[in-house]
Amino acid sequence: RGYPGDLYSQLASRYEKAVDFSDSGSVTILAVTTMPGDDVTHPVPDNTGYITEGQFYLKGGHIEPFGSLSRLKQNVNNKTRKDHRALMDNMIRLYSQYRDTLEKKSMGFAMSEWDAKLLKYGELFEKQMMDLSVNIPLEEALDNGWKILASCFEKQETGLKTELIEQFWPKA
């Protein structure tokens, strides 16, 4: 595609120029790259994904969770609230089902009661969790996640452990 063979090394040398802050850690870089035609195999965004510790894939004013990645989330989840990882995983799983339901709907398939719940959920999830205008603390985001689930599903439909549901499900 007309990129040098050492593109990975060139990008890494630019991205890994760390700035150290006394007693506060360091920031390697916040890089913004574009993907021509949303092509995730394009050499610049593809190599950037390998170099950085994580990336947000932004599309249409939302965070696209299936293109985003974090190599550090495993190190963070157990240092936050105990529902963090399970809630995150389940919300993404349900969002994936929502995307499948959108595809079925676009092909003219009949929508079930479950599909209707997923359609409502997906819209709320995108608007209240993934929209770029959302800027809330983690605790509030976790609470909002539970509220979204409660407004769309019965407790047993979420796939979350009873212990977590009993502790975090919003009270009526």
C-alpha positions as CSV (number, residue, x, y, z in Angstrom):
1,R,0.0,0.0,0.0
2,G,3.0,2.3,-0.3
3,Y,4.1,2.3,3.4
4,P,7.7,1.6,4.4
5,G,8.5,-1.9,5.7
6,D,9.6,-0.4,9.0
7,L,6.3,1.3,9.6
8,Y,5.8,-0.5,12.9
9,S,9.2,0.7,14.2
10,Q,8.6,4.2,13.1
11,L,5.2,4.4,14.7
12,A,6.5,2.8,17.9
13,S,9.4,5.3,18.2
14,R,6.9,8.1,18.0
15,Y,4.3,6.6,20.3
16,E,6.7,5.4,23.0
17,K,8.2,8.7,23.9
18,A,7.1,8.6,27.5
19,V,6.5,11.7,29.6
20,D,7.1,10.9,33.3
21,F,5.2,12.8,36.0
22,S,6.7,12.9,39.5
23,D,4.8,10.5,41.7
24,S,2.0,10.2,39.2
25,G,3.1,7.7,36.6
26,S,3.5,8.4,32.9
27,V,1.6,8.9,29.7
28,T,3.1,7.4,26.5
29,I,0.8,9.2,24.1
30,L,-2.7,9.8,23.1
31,A,-2.7,9.3,19.4
32,V,-5.6,9.9,17.0
33,T,-5.5,7.9,13.8
34,T,-8.1,7.7,11.1
35,M,-9.1,4.6,9.2
36,P,-9.7,5.2,5.5
37,G,-13.0,3.6,4.7
38,D,-13.2,2.1,8.2
39,D,-10.6,-0.4,7.1
40,V,-9.2,-1.9,10.3
41,T,-6.5,-3.7,8.3
42,H,-5.1,-0.3,7.1
43,P,-1.4,-0.3,8.1
44,V,-1.4,2.7,10.4
45,P,-4.4,1.9,12.6
46,D,-3.6,-1.8,12.5
47,N,0.0,-1.2,13.7
48,T,-1.1,1.4,16.2
49,G,-3.4,-1.2,17.8
50,Y,-0.4,-3.5,18.4
51,I,1.8,-0.8,19.8
52,T,-0.5,0.9,22.2
53,E,-1.9,-0.5,25.5
54,G,-5.4,0.0,24.2
55,Q,-7.5,2.0,21.8
56,F,-11.0,3.4,21.5
57,Y,-12.6,2.8,18.1
58,L,-14.9,5.7,17.4
59,K,-17.7,5.6,14.8
60,G,-20.7,7.8,14.3
61,G,-20.3,9.7,17.6
62,H,-20.1,6.5,19.7
63,I,-17.4,4.2,21.1
64,E,-17.5,1.0,19.0
65,P,-16.9,-1.6,21.7
66,F,-16.0,-4.5,19.3
67,G,-13.2,-2.6,17.7
68,S,-11.9,-1.1,20.9
69,L,-9.4,-3.0,23.1
70,S,-7.6,-2.6,26.4
71,R,-4.6,-4.7,27.5
72,L,-4.8,-3.2,31.0
73,K,-8.5,-3.8,31.9
74,Q,-7.7,-7.1,33.6
75,N,-5.5,-5.2,36.0
76,V,-8.2,-2.6,36.8
77,N,-11.4,-4.6,37.1
78,N,-10.5,-6.2,40.4
79,K,-9.6,-2.8,41.9
80,T,-13.0,-1.3,41.2
81,R,-16.5,-2.3,42.3
82,K,-17.1,-6.1,42.5
83,D,-19.8,-5.9,39.8
84,H,-17.6,-4.1,37.3
85,R,-16.3,-7.0,35.2
86,A,-19.4,-9.1,35.2
87,L,-21.6,-6.1,34.4
88,M,-19.3,-5.0,31.6
89,D,-19.1,-8.5,30.0
90,N,-22.9,-9.0,30.2
91,M,-23.7,-5.6,28.8
92,I,-21.4,-6.2,25.8
93,R,-22.8,-9.6,25.3
94,L,-26.3,-8.2,25.2
95,Y,-25.2,-5.4,22.9
96,S,-23.8,-8.0,20.5
97,Q,-27.2,-9.7,20.5
98,Y,-28.8,-6.3,19.8
99,R,-26.5,-5.9,16.8
100,D,-27.6,-9.4,15.6
101,T,-31.3,-8.4,16.1
102,L,-30.7,-5.2,14.0
103,E,-29.4,-7.4,11.2
104,K,-32.4,-9.7,11.5
105,K,-34.8,-6.7,11.4
106,S,-33.1,-5.3,8.3
107,M,-33.6,-8.6,6.5
108,G,-37.3,-8.6,7.4
109,F,-37.4,-11.3,10.0
110,A,-40.3,-11.3,12.5
111,M,-39.3,-9.8,15.8
112,S,-39.9,-11.7,19.0
113,E,-40.5,-10.3,22.5
114,W,-36.8,-10.9,23.2
115,D,-35.8,-9.0,20.1
116,A,-38.0,-6.0,21.2
117,K,-36.2,-6.0,24.6
118,L,-32.8,-6.1,22.8
119,L,-33.8,-3.2,20.5
120,K,-34.7,-1.1,23.5
121,Y,-31.6,-2.1,25.3
122,G,-29.2,-1.4,22.4
123,E,-30.6,2.1,22.0
124,L,-30.3,2.9,25.7
125,F,-26.8,1.4,25.8
126,E,-25.6,3.5,22.9
127,K,-27.1,6.7,24.2
128,Q,-26.3,6.4,27.9
129,M,-23.0,4.5,27.8
130,M,-21.2,4.7,24.5
131,D,-22.1,8.2,23.2
132,L,-19.1,10.5,23.2
133,S,-21.0,13.1,25.1
134,V,-21.3,10.8,28.1
135,N,-18.8,11.9,30.8
136,I,-19.5,10.4,34.1
137,P,-17.5,8.8,37.0
138,L,-17.2,5.0,37.0
139,E,-19.5,4.4,39.9
140,E,-22.3,6.3,38.1
141,A,-21.6,4.4,34.9
142,L,-22.0,1.1,36.7
143,D,-25.2,2.3,38.4
144,N,-26.5,3.4,35.0
145,G,-25.7,0.0,33.5
146,W,-27.9,-1.6,36.1
147,K,-30.7,0.9,35.5
148,I,-30.5,0.2,31.7
149,L,-30.7,-3.6,32.4
150,A,-33.6,-3.2,34.8
151,S,-35.6,-1.0,32.3
152,C,-35.2,-3.6,29.5
153,F,-35.0,-7.1,31.1
154,E,-36.2,-9.3,34.0
155,K,-33.5,-10.1,36.5
156,Q,-33.1,-13.7,35.3
157,E,-32.7,-12.6,31.7
158,T,-29.5,-10.7,32.3
159,G,-27.2,-13.7,32.8
160,L,-25.7,-12.1,35.9
161,K,-25.1,-13.9,39.2
162,T,-27.9,-13.8,41.7
163,E,-25.5,-12.4,44.3
164,L,-24.7,-9.4,42.1
165,I,-28.4,-8.9,41.2
166,E,-29.4,-8.9,44.8
167,Q,-26.8,-6.3,45.7
168,F,-26.9,-3.9,42.7
169,W,-30.3,-4.3,41.0
170,P,-32.1,-0.9,41.2
171,K,-34.8,-0.8,43.9
172,A,-38.3,0.0,42.5
